[in-house]
């Protein structure tokens, strides 16, 4: 193979998609509840997205950020309106958005506030990207192995342990970076009381709070941004994945006083926010703002919750815990249930799902999935779990 061996690829080749379904090159149909790992917010071949890309491709695909880009300004305005504050920097991915946030936090502390602060506190089981800096921010040794020496300036704490965070703060601490729902780490949710404690510590020590919304943003948790459900407003938050519905785009959104730290020459991206990707992201944003879309997300979230609760009742000997919110959910199984093997069995039956940490199965359906599709997914899940129960007995 001419490709570098960086993925444990599944033994299928996808050829086309429509809505919540994809077909492989042999014509087999699958219900895609991976959504490209929280990217395809409205499934595959979503007409408004396809039309926006086609229309823009016929006019102008790319130009440098040396020029004003109307679709970029439109998207930034929409993000500011939806969040209620801030300024936006566009990049190509979630890792780059988090890199921008880390750079911005350090520069704000050093240039705006005039204090030499550079350390960032992050949390165990987090995931912030694959660049050298963001795997260092990711407090999971398996992602860091073989890449030493890692950049300095990152301190790790257990999630939801306020005492550990307080002990980790020094006069060099610039910010605290965290996910409100740890997608890759096992779909763990930040405790609201812990979050309120972080707010107090941040105010006391003049720290910035950075929320990584790469996987949770753009409606995935039930609101446009997950932080909107936590009585909380971060100083900086990052987006990617679902923002473009399938095209590569990331965003770093910061309060205006913090954003002042970036001036011409301090940060840039050749492709970031180009005409094509921002036209696509505007199509996603326009759909997200519709009341019927918001209602569908709420309805689907409720239906998913009901199905998961029944599943846990019926398979309590196999399931440890259900976690998540909105349309990002995790089912943690006992160690004797091999999740990767189970995912292969789902795939054989035409259902695509992905794992997360802690022997956890992750569900990431399109936001506009249907009641019948949810029924179909759980029929397959139950079939596989019934087979496991029979084997155990």
Secondary structure, 3 states (H helix, E strand, C coil): CCCCCCCCCCCCCEEEEEECEEEECCCCEEEECCHHHHCCCCCECCHHHHHHHHHHHCCCCCCCCCCCCHHHHHHHHHHHHHHCCCEEEEECCHHHHHHHHHHHHHHHHHHHCCCCCCEEEEEECCCCCCCHHHHHHCECHHHHCCCCCCCCCEEEECCCCHHHHHHHCCCCEEEEEECCEECCCCCEECCHHHHHHHHHHHHHHCCEEEEECCCCCCCCCCCCCHHHHCCCCCCEEEECHHHCCCCCCEEEEECHHHHCCCCCCCCCCCCCCCHHHHHHHHHHHHHHCCHHHHHHHHHHHHHHHHHHHHHHHHCCCCEEEEEEECCEEEEEECCCCCHHHHHHHHHHCCEECEEECCCEEEECCCCCCCHHHHHHHHHHHHHHHHHHHHHHC
